[in-house]
Amino acid sequence: MTADSTSFRTAVPATRDRNLSTDIGLLILRVVFGLLFAAHGTQKLFGWFDGPGLAANNAGFDQMGFNPGGFFGTLAGLSELVGGLLLALGALSPLGAAIVLGTTIVIIDTTFSGGLLTGQGYETGLLFATVAATLAFTGPGRFSVDHNGPWARGGVVWGAIAVAAAVVAAVLTLILESAL
């Protein structure tokens, strides 16, 4: 009994430290990734951070074959901004992860012909998709808007729902890109 009591007392602080470090790691990942992703959206929408701005962004989407470019360019910018901010805040995390993942699936499709490690390919999109999918399954952690809220969601079921929603949204976007 003494061995069990001692082992329990030493295991609990270690578990607490591991949980705290996981939550701190998720906070760092969410804030840095989410804000960088949102910054890409502000480049497209507002021309911030040396971005093209909405008119040039939408013209670029026209050139890439997205028809109408204005719709898809604006949708991409809004998705990057809103999805990134939701992840950074840890608010409605499965939705934020689904928005970012759906957007990155389209990025991967658009850049796939450039190859993986060429600088012009889909490596960045794949990295972004990996982070979004990971956050869909882990949830935002303790240091988030979602923490302890009745809307807080995470785990296998919500991760799978977020991934499925992202795949459906991305596939519909790719089907509609030239059909509208």
Biotite code that builds the C-alpha atoms (Angstrom):
import biotite.structure as struc

atoms = struc.array([
    struc.Atom([0.000, 0.000, 0.000], chain_id="A", res_id=1, res_name="MET", atom_name="CA", element="C"),
    struc.Atom([2.827, 2.397, 0.745], chain_id="A", res_id=2, res_name="THR", atom_name="CA", element="C"),
    struc.Atom([4.396, 1.753, -2.657], chain_id="A", res_id=3, res_name="ALA", atom_name="CA", element="C"),
    struc.Atom([1.062, 2.484, -4.351], chain_id="A", res_id=4, res_name="ASP", atom_name="CA", element="C"),
    struc.Atom([0.584, 5.697, -2.359], chain_id="A", res_id=5, res_name="SER", atom_name="CA", element="C"),
    struc.Atom([4.094, 6.891, -3.142], chain_id="A", res_id=6, res_name="THR", atom_name="CA", element="C"),
    struc.Atom([3.783, 6.076, -6.814], chain_id="A", res_id=7, res_name="SER", atom_name="CA", element="C"),
    struc.Atom([0.433, 7.894, -7.001], chain_id="A", res_id=8, res_name="PHE", atom_name="CA", element="C"),
    struc.Atom([1.815, 11.019, -5.312], chain_id="A", res_id=9, res_name="ARG", atom_name="CA", element="C"),
    struc.Atom([4.788, 11.194, -7.672], chain_id="A", res_id=10, res_name="THR", atom_name="CA", element="C"),
    struc.Atom([2.741, 10.412, -10.782], chain_id="A", res_id=11, res_name="ALA", atom_name="CA", element="C"),
    struc.Atom([0.159, 13.147, -10.246], chain_id="A", res_id=12, res_name="VAL", atom_name="CA", element="C"),
    struc.Atom([2.608, 16.117, -10.383], chain_id="A", res_id=13, res_name="PRO", atom_name="CA", element="C"),
    struc.Atom([4.321, 14.584, -13.415], chain_id="A", res_id=14, res_name="ALA", atom_name="CA", element="C"),
    struc.Atom([0.951, 14.212, -15.121], chain_id="A", res_id=15, res_name="THR", atom_name="CA", element="C"),
    struc.Atom([0.019, 17.783, -14.198], chain_id="A", res_id=16, res_name="ARG", atom_name="CA", element="C"),
    struc.Atom([3.332, 19.052, -15.583], chain_id="A", res_id=17, res_name="ASP", atom_name="CA", element="C"),
    struc.Atom([2.845, 17.061, -18.800], chain_id="A", res_id=18, res_name="ARG", atom_name="CA", element="C"),
    struc.Atom([-0.705, 18.396, -19.195], chain_id="A", res_id=19, res_name="ASN", atom_name="CA", element="C"),
    struc.Atom([0.446, 21.961, -18.507], chain_id="A", res_id=20, res_name="LEU", atom_name="CA", element="C"),
    struc.Atom([3.291, 21.666, -21.002], chain_id="A", res_id=21, res_name="SER", atom_name="CA", element="C"),
    struc.Atom([0.885, 20.261, -23.599], chain_id="A", res_id=22, res_name="THR", atom_name="CA", element="C"),
    struc.Atom([-1.482, 23.188, -23.049], chain_id="A", res_id=23, res_name="ASP", atom_name="CA", element="C"),
    struc.Atom([1.388, 25.682, -23.331], chain_id="A", res_id=24, res_name="ILE", atom_name="CA", element="C"),
    struc.Atom([2.579, 23.968, -26.515], chain_id="A", res_id=25, res_name="GLY", atom_name="CA", element="C"),
    struc.Atom([-0.924, 24.100, -28.002], chain_id="A", res_id=26, res_name="LEU", atom_name="CA", element="C"),
    struc.Atom([-1.196, 27.780, -27.068], chain_id="A", res_id=27, res_name="LEU", atom_name="CA", element="C"),
    struc.Atom([2.082, 28.616, -28.816], chain_id="A", res_id=28, res_name="ILE", atom_name="CA", element="C"),
    struc.Atom([1.167, 26.545, -31.883], chain_id="A", res_id=29, res_name="LEU", atom_name="CA", element="C"),
    struc.Atom([-2.348, 28.006, -32.122], chain_id="A", res_id=30, res_name="ARG", atom_name="CA", element="C"),
    struc.Atom([-1.356, 31.633, -31.651], chain_id="A", res_id=31, res_name="VAL", atom_name="CA", element="C"),
    struc.Atom([1.643, 31.636, -33.998], chain_id="A", res_id=32, res_name="VAL", atom_name="CA", element="C"),
    struc.Atom([0.051, 29.488, -36.689], chain_id="A", res_id=33, res_name="PHE", atom_name="CA", element="C"),
    struc.Atom([-3.384, 31.096, -36.421], chain_id="A", res_id=34, res_name="GLY", atom_name="CA", element="C"),
    struc.Atom([-2.092, 34.655, -36.604], chain_id="A", res_id=35, res_name="LEU", atom_name="CA", element="C"),
    struc.Atom([0.228, 33.869, -39.516], chain_id="A", res_id=36, res_name="LEU", atom_name="CA", element="C"),
    struc.Atom([-2.609, 32.186, -41.380], chain_id="A", res_id=37, res_name="PHE", atom_name="CA", element="C"),
    struc.Atom([-4.916, 35.126, -40.633], chain_id="A", res_id=38, res_name="ALA", atom_name="CA", element="C"),
    struc.Atom([-2.194, 37.497, -41.887], chain_id="A", res_id=39, res_name="ALA", atom_name="CA", element="C"),
    struc.Atom([-2.320, 35.711, -45.257], chain_id="A", res_id=40, res_name="HIS", atom_name="CA", element="C"),
    struc.Atom([-6.036, 36.519, -45.340], chain_id="A", res_id=41, res_name="GLY", atom_name="CA", element="C"),
    struc.Atom([-5.376, 40.203, -44.602], chain_id="A", res_id=42, res_name="THR", atom_name="CA", element="C"),
    struc.Atom([-2.874, 40.264, -47.470], chain_id="A", res_id=43, res_name="GLN", atom_name="CA", element="C"),
    struc.Atom([-5.558, 39.042, -49.839], chain_id="A", res_id=44, res_name="LYS", atom_name="CA", element="C"),
    struc.Atom([-8.395, 41.168, -48.497], chain_id="A", res_id=45, res_name="LEU", atom_name="CA", element="C"),
    struc.Atom([-6.730, 44.439, -47.467], chain_id="A", res_id=46, res_name="PHE", atom_name="CA", element="C"),
    struc.Atom([-3.246, 44.443, -48.988], chain_id="A", res_id=47, res_name="GLY", atom_name="CA", element="C"),
    struc.Atom([-1.660, 44.415, -45.527], chain_id="A", res_id=48, res_name="TRP", atom_name="CA", element="C"),
    struc.Atom([1.858, 42.997, -45.013], chain_id="A", res_id=49, res_name="PHE", atom_name="CA", element="C"),
    struc.Atom([2.804, 43.703, -48.638], chain_id="A", res_id=50, res_name="ASP", atom_name="CA", element="C"),
    struc.Atom([-0.145, 41.678, -49.909], chain_id="A", res_id=51, res_name="GLY", atom_name="CA", element="C"),
    struc.Atom([-1.861, 42.176, -53.250], chain_id="A", res_id=52, res_name="PRO", atom_name="CA", element="C"),
    struc.Atom([-5.157, 43.516, -51.920], chain_id="A", res_id=53, res_name="GLY", atom_name="CA", element="C"),
    struc.Atom([-8.582, 42.333, -52.963], chain_id="A", res_id=54, res_name="LEU", atom_name="CA", element="C"),
    struc.Atom([-8.660, 43.483, -56.598], chain_id="A", res_id=55, res_name="ALA", atom_name="CA", element="C"),
    struc.Atom([-5.254, 42.003, -57.490], chain_id="A", res_id=56, res_name="ALA", atom_name="CA", element="C"),
    struc.Atom([-5.962, 38.867, -55.442], chain_id="A", res_id=57, res_name="ASN", atom_name="CA", element="C"),
    struc.Atom([-9.251, 38.302, -57.236], chain_id="A", res_id=58, res_name="ASN", atom_name="CA", element="C"),
    struc.Atom([-7.564, 38.856, -60.626], chain_id="A", res_id=59, res_name="ALA", atom_name="CA", element="C"),
    struc.Atom([-4.980, 36.252, -59.617], chain_id="A", res_id=60, res_name="GLY", atom_name="CA", element="C"),
    struc.Atom([-7.753, 33.782, -58.828], chain_id="A", res_id=61, res_name="PHE", atom_name="CA", element="C"),
    struc.Atom([-9.223, 34.459, -62.283], chain_id="A", res_id=62, res_name="ASP", atom_name="CA", element="C"),
    struc.Atom([-5.807, 33.690, -63.821], chain_id="A", res_id=63, res_name="GLN", atom_name="CA", element="C"),
    struc.Atom([-5.579, 30.435, -61.849], chain_id="A", res_id=64, res_name="MET", atom_name="CA", element="C"),
    struc.Atom([-8.879, 29.333, -63.398], chain_id="A", res_id=65, res_name="GLY", atom_name="CA", element="C"),
    struc.Atom([-11.188, 30.008, -60.482], chain_id="A", res_id=66, res_name="PHE", atom_name="CA", element="C"),
    struc.Atom([-14.376, 31.369, -62.002], chain_id="A", res_id=67, res_name="ASN", atom_name="CA", element="C"),
    struc.Atom([-15.502, 33.868, -60.829], chain_id="A", res_id=68, res_name="PRO", atom_name="CA", element="C"),
    struc.Atom([-12.191, 34.968, -59.369], chain_id="A", res_id=69, res_name="GLY", atom_name="CA", element="C"),
    struc.Atom([-13.857, 37.654, -57.281], chain_id="A", res_id=70, res_name="GLY", atom_name="CA", element="C"),
    struc.Atom([-15.949, 35.112, -55.416], chain_id="A", res_id=71, res_name="PHE", atom_name="CA", element="C"),
    struc.Atom([-13.194, 32.558, -54.867], chain_id="A", res_id=72, res_name="PHE", atom_name="CA", element="C"),
    struc.Atom([-10.511, 35.154, -54.094], chain_id="A", res_id=73, res_name="GLY", atom_name="CA", element="C"),
    struc.Atom([-12.691, 36.805, -51.477], chain_id="A", res_id=74, res_name="THR", atom_name="CA", element="C"),
    struc.Atom([-13.687, 33.407, -50.071], chain_id="A", res_id=75, res_name="LEU", atom_name="CA", element="C"),
    struc.Atom([-10.017, 32.407, -49.754], chain_id="A", res_id=76, res_name="ALA", atom_name="CA", element="C"),
    struc.Atom([-9.120, 35.640, -47.966], chain_id="A", res_id=77, res_name="GLY", atom_name="CA", element="C"),
    struc.Atom([-12.070, 35.400, -45.586], chain_id="A", res_id=78, res_name="LEU", atom_name="CA", element="C"),
    struc.Atom([-11.365, 31.723, -44.892], chain_id="A", res_id=79, res_name="SER", atom_name="CA", element="C"),
    struc.Atom([-7.740, 32.447, -44.060], chain_id="A", res_id=80, res_name="GLU", atom_name="CA", element="C"),
    struc.Atom([-8.635, 35.417, -41.853], chain_id="A", res_id=81, res_name="LEU", atom_name="CA", element="C"),
    struc.Atom([-11.554, 33.864, -39.972], chain_id="A", res_id=82, res_name="VAL", atom_name="CA", element="C"),
    struc.Atom([-10.092, 30.346, -39.683], chain_id="A", res_id=83, res_name="GLY", atom_name="CA", element="C"),
    struc.Atom([-6.744, 31.685, -38.515], chain_id="A", res_id=84, res_name="GLY", atom_name="CA", element="C"),
    struc.Atom([-8.315, 33.957, -35.898], chain_id="A", res_id=85, res_name="LEU", atom_name="CA", element="C"),
    struc.Atom([-10.553, 31.172, -34.580], chain_id="A", res_id=86, res_name="LEU", atom_name="CA", element="C"),
    struc.Atom([-7.535, 28.903, -34.162], chain_id="A", res_id=87, res_name="LEU", atom_name="CA", element="C"),
    struc.Atom([-5.403, 31.632, -32.587], chain_id="A", res_id=88, res_name="ALA", atom_name="CA", element="C"),
    struc.Atom([-8.105, 32.363, -30.023], chain_id="A", res_id=89, res_name="LEU", atom_name="CA", element="C"),
    struc.Atom([-9.033, 28.734, -29.498], chain_id="A", res_id=90, res_name="GLY", atom_name="CA", element="C"),
    struc.Atom([-12.643, 29.680, -30.224], chain_id="A", res_id=91, res_name="ALA", atom_name="CA", element="C"),
    struc.Atom([-14.965, 27.224, -31.975], chain_id="A", res_id=92, res_name="LEU", atom_name="CA", element="C"),
    struc.Atom([-11.839, 25.203, -32.627], chain_id="A", res_id=93, res_name="SER", atom_name="CA", element="C"),
    struc.Atom([-13.306, 22.383, -34.736], chain_id="A", res_id=94, res_name="PRO", atom_name="CA", element="C"),
    struc.Atom([-14.874, 24.980, -37.029], chain_id="A", res_id=95, res_name="LEU", atom_name="CA", element="C"),
    struc.Atom([-11.634, 26.992, -37.232], chain_id="A", res_id=96, res_name="GLY", atom_name="CA", element="C"),
    struc.Atom([-9.666, 23.830, -37.987], chain_id="A", res_id=97, res_name="ALA", atom_name="CA", element="C"),
    struc.Atom([-12.187, 22.779, -40.653], chain_id="A", res_id=98, res_name="ALA", atom_name="CA", element="C"),
    struc.Atom([-12.032, 26.199, -42.330], chain_id="A", res_id=99, res_name="ILE", atom_name="CA", element="C"),
    struc.Atom([-8.233, 26.205, -42.401], chain_id="A", res_id=100, res_name="VAL", atom_name="CA", element="C"),
    struc.Atom([-7.982, 22.563, -43.464], chain_id="A", res_id=101, res_name="LEU", atom_name="CA", element="C"),
    struc.Atom([-10.513, 23.016, -46.276], chain_id="A", res_id=102, res_name="GLY", atom_name="CA", element="C"),
    struc.Atom([-8.602, 26.061, -47.495], chain_id="A", res_id=103, res_name="THR", atom_name="CA", element="C"),
    struc.Atom([-5.281, 24.231, -47.391], chain_id="A", res_id=104, res_name="THR", atom_name="CA", element="C"),
    struc.Atom([-6.654, 21.253, -49.295], chain_id="A", res_id=105, res_name="ILE", atom_name="CA", element="C"),
    struc.Atom([-7.495, 23.667, -52.121], chain_id="A", res_id=106, res_name="VAL", atom_name="CA", element="C"),
    struc.Atom([-3.996, 25.187, -51.801], chain_id="A", res_id=107, res_name="ILE", atom_name="CA", element="C"),
    struc.Atom([-2.466, 21.709, -52.099], chain_id="A", res_id=108, res_name="ILE", atom_name="CA", element="C"),
    struc.Atom([-4.573, 20.934, -55.172], chain_id="A", res_id=109, res_name="ASP", atom_name="CA", element="C"),
    struc.Atom([-3.663, 24.251, -56.788], chain_id="A", res_id=110, res_name="THR", atom_name="CA", element="C"),
    struc.Atom([0.090, 23.846, -56.170], chain_id="A", res_id=111, res_name="THR", atom_name="CA", element="C"),
    struc.Atom([0.360, 20.059, -56.563], chain_id="A", res_id=112, res_name="PHE", atom_name="CA", element="C"),
    struc.Atom([1.835, 20.156, -60.062], chain_id="A", res_id=113, res_name="SER", atom_name="CA", element="C"),
    struc.Atom([4.794, 22.115, -58.662], chain_id="A", res_id=114, res_name="GLY", atom_name="CA", element="C"),
    struc.Atom([5.980, 19.065, -56.723], chain_id="A", res_id=115, res_name="GLY", atom_name="CA", element="C"),
    struc.Atom([6.744, 18.685, -53.053], chain_id="A", res_id=116, res_name="LEU", atom_name="CA", element="C"),
    struc.Atom([10.127, 20.223, -52.232], chain_id="A", res_id=117, res_name="LEU", atom_name="CA", element="C"),
    struc.Atom([10.583, 22.611, -55.132], chain_id="A", res_id=118, res_name="THR", atom_name="CA", element="C"),
    struc.Atom([9.732, 25.947, -53.542], chain_id="A", res_id=119, res_name="GLY", atom_name="CA", element="C"),
    struc.Atom([6.806, 26.288, -55.950], chain_id="A", res_id=120, res_name="GLN", atom_name="CA", element="C"),
    struc.Atom([4.893, 23.203, -54.862], chain_id="A", res_id=121, res_name="GLY", atom_name="CA", element="C"),
    struc.Atom([2.528, 22.077, -52.184], chain_id="A", res_id=122, res_name="TYR", atom_name="CA", element="C"),
    struc.Atom([4.906, 21.769, -49.219], chain_id="A", res_id=123, res_name="GLU", atom_name="CA", element="C"),
    struc.Atom([3.574, 24.864, -47.417], chain_id="A", res_id=124, res_name="THR", atom_name="CA", element="C"),
    struc.Atom([-0.029, 23.847, -47.994], chain_id="A", res_id=125, res_name="GLY", atom_name="CA", element="C"),
    struc.Atom([0.732, 20.380, -46.632], chain_id="A", res_id=126, res_name="LEU", atom_name="CA", element="C"),
    struc.Atom([2.373, 21.858, -43.522], chain_id="A", res_id=127, res_name="LEU", atom_name="CA", element="C"),
    struc.Atom([-0.614, 24.134, -42.939], chain_id="A", res_id=128, res_name="PHE", atom_name="CA", element="C"),
    struc.Atom([-3.051, 21.241, -43.452], chain_id="A", res_id=129, res_name="ALA", atom_name="CA", element="C"),
    struc.Atom([-1.125, 19.105, -40.977], chain_id="A", res_id=130, res_name="THR", atom_name="CA", element="C"),
    struc.Atom([-1.304, 21.770, -38.272], chain_id="A", res_id=131, res_name="VAL", atom_name="CA", element="C"),
    struc.Atom([-5.033, 22.324, -38.855], chain_id="A", res_id=132, res_name="ALA", atom_name="CA", element="C"),
    struc.Atom([-5.816, 18.591, -38.754], chain_id="A", res_id=133, res_name="ALA", atom_name="CA", element="C"),
    struc.Atom([-3.713, 18.168, -35.622], chain_id="A", res_id=134, res_name="THR", atom_name="CA", element="C"),
    struc.Atom([-5.558, 20.987, -33.849], chain_id="A", res_id=135, res_name="LEU", atom_name="CA", element="C"),
    struc.Atom([-8.887, 19.500, -34.953], chain_id="A", res_id=136, res_name="ALA", atom_name="CA", element="C"),
    struc.Atom([-8.070, 16.342, -33.005], chain_id="A", res_id=137, res_name="PHE", atom_name="CA", element="C"),
    struc.Atom([-6.214, 17.781, -30.004], chain_id="A", res_id=138, res_name="THR", atom_name="CA", element="C"),
    struc.Atom([-8.551, 20.671, -29.382], chain_id="A", res_id=139, res_name="GLY", atom_name="CA", element="C"),
    struc.Atom([-7.273, 24.083, -28.341], chain_id="A", res_id=140, res_name="PRO", atom_name="CA", element="C"),
    struc.Atom([-6.007, 23.212, -24.866], chain_id="A", res_id=141, res_name="GLY", atom_name="CA", element="C"),
    struc.Atom([-6.637, 24.879, -21.535], chain_id="A", res_id=142, res_name="ARG", atom_name="CA", element="C"),
    struc.Atom([-5.485, 28.377, -22.540], chain_id="A", res_id=143, res_name="PHE", atom_name="CA", element="C"),
    struc.Atom([-8.248, 29.108, -25.021], chain_id="A", res_id=144, res_name="SER", atom_name="CA", element="C"),
    struc.Atom([-11.600, 30.810, -25.347], chain_id="A", res_id=145, res_name="VAL", atom_name="CA", element="C"),
    struc.Atom([-13.225, 27.372, -25.683], chain_id="A", res_id=146, res_name="ASP", atom_name="CA", element="C"),
    struc.Atom([-11.801, 25.996, -22.429], chain_id="A", res_id=147, res_name="HIS", atom_name="CA", element="C"),
    struc.Atom([-14.574, 24.923, -20.046], chain_id="A", res_id=148, res_name="ASN", atom_name="CA", element="C"),
    struc.Atom([-17.250, 26.427, -22.261], chain_id="A", res_id=149, res_name="GLY", atom_name="CA", element="C"),
    struc.Atom([-20.313, 24.364, -23.123], chain_id="A", res_id=150, res_name="PRO", atom_name="CA", element="C"),
    struc.Atom([-19.262, 24.628, -26.782], chain_id="A", res_id=151, res_name="TRP", atom_name="CA", element="C"),
    struc.Atom([-15.765, 23.232, -26.158], chain_id="A", res_id=152, res_name="ALA", atom_name="CA", element="C"),
    struc.Atom([-15.126, 20.298, -28.452], chain_id="A", res_id=153, res_name="ARG", atom_name="CA", element="C"),
    struc.Atom([-12.136, 18.107, -29.160], chain_id="A", res_id=154, res_name="GLY", atom_name="CA", element="C"),
    struc.Atom([-11.148, 14.476, -29.463], chain_id="A", res_id=155, res_name="GLY", atom_name="CA", element="C"),
    struc.Atom([-11.539, 11.832, -32.094], chain_id="A", res_id=156, res_name="VAL", atom_name="CA", element="C"),
    struc.Atom([-15.191, 12.431, -32.966], chain_id="A", res_id=157, res_name="VAL", atom_name="CA", element="C"),
    struc.Atom([-14.913, 16.211, -33.322], chain_id="A", res_id=158, res_name="TRP", atom_name="CA", element="C"),
    struc.Atom([-11.574, 15.886, -35.109], chain_id="A", res_id=159, res_name="GLY", atom_name="CA", element="C"),
    struc.Atom([-13.118, 13.471, -37.598], chain_id="A", res_id=160, res_name="ALA", atom_name="CA", element="C"),
    struc.Atom([-16.129, 15.770, -38.084], chain_id="A", res_id=161, res_name="ILE", atom_name="CA", element="C"),
    struc.Atom([-13.822, 18.747, -38.729], chain_id="A", res_id=162, res_name="ALA", atom_name="CA", element="C"),
    struc.Atom([-11.711, 16.786, -41.219], chain_id="A", res_id=163, res_name="VAL", atom_name="CA", element="C"),
    struc.Atom([-14.799, 15.445, -43.005], chain_id="A", res_id=164, res_name="ALA", atom_name="CA", element="C"),
    struc.Atom([-16.344, 18.927, -43.219], chain_id="A", res_id=165, res_name="ALA", atom_name="CA", element="C"),
    struc.Atom([-13.057, 20.308, -44.578], chain_id="A", res_id=166, res_name="ALA", atom_name="CA", element="C"),
    struc.Atom([-12.788, 17.613, -47.238], chain_id="A", res_id=167, res_name="VAL", atom_name="CA", element="C"),
    struc.Atom([-16.409, 18.130, -48.338], chain_id="A", res_id=168, res_name="VAL", atom_name="CA", element="C"),
    struc.Atom([-15.969, 21.923, -48.496], chain_id="A", res_id=169, res_name="ALA", atom_name="CA", element="C"),
    struc.Atom([-12.698, 21.619, -50.426], chain_id="A", res_id=170, res_name="ALA", atom_name="CA", element="C"),
    struc.Atom([-14.117, 19.117, -52.911], chain_id="A", res_id=171, res_name="VAL", atom_name="CA", element="C"),
    struc.Atom([-17.182, 21.304, -53.496], chain_id="A", res_id=172, res_name="LEU", atom_name="CA", element="C"),
    struc.Atom([-14.926, 24.326, -54.008], chain_id="A", res_id=173, res_name="THR", atom_name="CA", element="C"),
    struc.Atom([-12.790, 22.456, -56.522], chain_id="A", res_id=174, res_name="LEU", atom_name="CA", element="C"),
    struc.Atom([-15.860, 21.181, -58.372], chain_id="A", res_id=175, res_name="ILE", atom_name="CA", element="C"),
    struc.Atom([-17.391, 24.656, -58.483], chain_id="A", res_id=176, res_name="LEU", atom_name="CA", element="C"),
    struc.Atom([-14.166, 26.530, -59.299], chain_id="A", res_id=177, res_name="GLU", atom_name="CA", element="C"),
    struc.Atom([-14.856, 26.474, -62.998], chain_id="A", res_id=178, res_name="SER", atom_name="CA", element="C"),
    struc.Atom([-18.534, 25.549, -63.008], chain_id="A", res_id=179, res_name="ALA", atom_name="CA", element="C"),
    struc.Atom([-19.941, 28.898, -61.853], chain_id="A", res_id=180, res_name="LEU", atom_name="CA", element="C"),
])
